[in-house]
Amino acid sequence: MSKMKEHYFIVKWSKAEGWEIDPATEEVRFPDGTVWNGKEGVGEWELPYLGEGRFNDNNDLVAEDLQVILDYANEREEVNA
């Protein structure tokens, strides 16, 4: 049975911006991509964007879901400030 792909993101926080995904650092730290494809016994990094509007393993939807979570966390911080 093959393992499902795993999506990695770098999330950062600052007082000025709050929580946010950091694609610039992702490109530097994950030059081979941010999607881990742990195939049976062998794994490899893959790019999240495949070109021509196609995303690896719905990476665009995963990123949107993560952004919703970060937006919620930022809203909570504003309320609690």
N, C-alpha and C positions, 0 to 999 in steps of 0.2 A: 504494500500500500504506500503510495507516495505521500509525502508530507505536504501540507498546505503552505502556500507562500506566506512570508511574514513581512510586514511593512514597517520600516524604521523611519522615524522623523526626529529631527532635533528641535526641541522646544526650548525657548528661552524666556526669561522674565526680566523686565526692568521697570523701575518706577515710572519712567516716561511712557512706555508702551504697554506695560502689562505682559500677559502671556501671549506668545506668538510663535508660529512655525518659522524656522530660520533656514530657508532654502539655500542661501549663500553658503552657510557653514556646512549644510548637507553635501553640497557639491564638492567642497574641499575635503571633508572627512570621509565621504563615500564616493570616490571618483568612479567606481564601477557600478554605482546604482544603490538605491535604498530598499530594494525588494530582495529578500533572501529567499531563494528557491532551494529548499532542502530536499532535493531529490534523493531517492533511496541510496544511502551511503555516500552520496556526493552532493555538495551544495555549491551554489554560486550566486554572486550578486548580479542583479539585473536592473536595468534602468526602469524608472517608474513610467516614463513617457516613451511610447514606441513609435511615435510619429503619425502623421496623417490623422490626428484626432483620436488615436487609440492609446489607451492607458493599460499598463501591465496589471492584470488581476484587479481591475476596477480601482486603481490607486487614486484616481480623481475623487471617487465617492468616499474612500477611506479618509482622504485628506479633508474633504468637506465635513465628514462626521467629527473628526478631530477638531476642526475649526469651531464647530458648534460647541463642543465641550470647552474650548479655550475662551470663547465669547462668553459663555455662562460664568466661567471662573472670573473673568474680568468684570462682568456686571456685579457679581457678588462682592468683589473687592471695592468697587465704587460705592456700593451700599454700605459696606462696613467701614469705609474710610472716615 
